[in-house]
Amino acid sequence: DILTGSPLLDPPGSDPRLAEGARTYIVPDANIVLHQIDVLEHPAVQDVIFLQTVLAEVRHRRVALYNRARALAADPQRRATVFSNEHHRDTYVPQMPGETANDYNDRAIRAAVAWYARQLQGRVRVVLVTEDADNRAR
């Protein structure tokens, strides 16, 4: 199984990156990482889940910002993690025929956020941070 980074979901001894007592997990979409990385780097922003789908899109568009996001996830003081949503059996979604890459990425992100929320059963709020009105509405 693929680790989630959450102490509430991962097996004991797995060294989860997110805080035991976190009240909210933040999941930024690619546009937030691309345009608001400075906010994500602020020390007050913690318990961030970077989805593999998001990081792949960021790397494709701006390698320097991808490296900054990976550095955040690698810093144990930041309480951030990378979740391989495209390789997890419960969060993988196949691309639909005729679906644009952007629509597919948005759907994959929503599926992973919904999965986290179901698994956590209200113990931690999972918030998708996006500027995309269509993504928020779904």
Legacy VTK file of the C-alpha trace (Angstrom):
# vtk DataFile Version 3.0
C-alpha trace
ASCII
DATASET POLYDATA
POINTS 138 float
0.000 0.000 0.000
0.991 3.596 -0.579
1.426 5.804 2.478
-0.846 8.821 2.873
1.314 10.935 5.182
-1.461 11.010 7.792
-0.900 9.465 11.221
-4.614 8.643 11.260
-4.375 6.499 8.123
-0.844 5.114 7.901
0.298 2.073 9.906
2.250 2.566 13.138
5.966 3.126 12.605
5.531 4.607 9.129
6.732 8.073 10.197
3.832 10.147 8.820
4.657 13.729 7.822
1.342 15.368 8.755
0.601 16.355 12.357
-1.140 13.980 14.740
-3.436 16.729 16.008
-4.032 18.562 12.734
-7.527 19.955 12.300
-7.168 20.622 8.565
-5.199 19.135 5.691
-4.555 21.512 2.787
-4.497 20.127 -0.769
-3.433 22.781 -3.316
-4.157 22.361 -7.002
-1.509 23.060 -9.639
-2.474 26.695 -10.176
-2.108 27.426 -6.461
1.376 25.874 -6.476
2.264 27.762 -9.661
0.947 31.159 -8.574
0.918 31.077 -4.762
4.049 29.107 -3.836
5.173 31.984 -1.597
2.041 31.515 0.519
2.618 27.757 0.731
6.198 28.439 1.876
5.046 30.605 4.797
5.906 28.831 8.092
2.294 29.087 9.284
1.099 26.909 6.398
1.427 23.301 7.486
-0.212 19.926 6.952
-0.104 20.230 3.170
-0.701 17.288 0.840
0.933 17.645 -2.569
-0.742 15.216 -4.951
1.357 13.475 -7.586
-1.039 14.776 -10.248
-0.416 18.350 -9.119
3.354 17.998 -8.943
3.500 16.442 -12.423
1.594 19.384 -13.892
3.763 21.888 -12.015
6.966 20.152 -13.164
5.718 20.229 -16.756
5.055 23.982 -16.572
7.741 25.368 -14.199
10.547 23.131 -12.943
11.786 25.764 -10.461
8.393 25.856 -8.727
8.244 22.069 -8.763
11.594 22.005 -6.960
10.313 24.488 -4.365
7.209 22.359 -3.727
9.334 19.205 -3.409
11.625 21.025 -0.965
8.602 21.898 1.174
7.505 18.270 1.200
11.031 17.119 2.080
11.385 19.489 5.053
10.256 17.644 8.214
9.571 20.971 9.966
6.924 21.881 7.358
4.557 18.943 7.952
3.925 18.377 4.257
3.767 15.202 2.221
3.512 13.916 -1.333
0.715 11.448 -2.035
1.004 9.224 -5.109
-2.665 9.435 -5.990
-2.099 8.104 -9.502
-0.680 4.846 -8.115
-3.111 4.247 -5.255
-5.839 1.763 -6.154
-8.578 3.832 -4.488
-7.611 7.222 -5.942
-6.511 6.315 -9.462
-8.955 7.492 -12.124
-8.518 6.630 -15.808
-8.653 9.421 -18.353
-11.968 9.433 -20.195
-12.072 9.435 -24.001
-12.049 13.028 -25.246
-11.254 14.420 -21.788
-8.683 17.213 -21.831
-5.558 16.873 -19.697
-6.750 19.776 -17.547
-10.187 18.230 -16.958
-8.580 14.871 -16.179
-6.159 16.436 -13.691
-8.998 18.328 -11.995
-11.054 15.138 -11.708
-8.075 13.174 -10.350
-7.453 15.873 -7.733
-11.110 15.911 -6.657
-11.111 12.098 -6.430
-8.056 12.104 -4.154
-9.470 14.864 -1.919
-12.794 13.008 -1.656
-10.963 9.783 -0.791
-8.995 11.480 2.014
-12.221 12.974 3.379
-13.973 9.582 3.361
-11.034 7.853 5.036
-10.694 10.501 7.738
-14.438 10.479 8.495
-14.507 14.051 9.757
-11.573 13.678 12.163
-9.599 16.105 9.978
-11.042 18.545 7.471
-9.589 18.136 3.971
-9.576 21.382 1.987
-8.920 21.638 -1.740
-7.330 25.031 -2.346
-8.120 26.194 -5.870
-8.906 29.314 -7.827
-10.895 27.280 -10.364
-14.611 28.006 -9.890
-15.623 24.819 -11.749
-13.387 22.699 -9.524
-14.843 24.293 -6.369
-18.403 23.699 -7.580
-17.830 19.996 -8.106
LINES 1 139
138 0 1 2 3 4 5 6 7 8 9 10 11 12 13 14 15 16 17 18 19 20 21 22 23 24 25 26 27 28 29 30 31 32 33 34 35 36 37 38 39 40 41 42 43 44 45 46 47 48 49 50 51 52 53 54 55 56 57 58 59 60 61 62 63 64 65 66 67 68 69 70 71 72 73 74 75 76 77 78 79 80 81 82 83 84 85 86 87 88 89 90 91 92 93 94 95 96 97 98 99 100 101 102 103 104 105 106 107 108 109 110 111 112 113 114 115 116 117 118 119 120 121 122 123 124 125 126 127 128 129 130 131 132 133 134 135 136 137
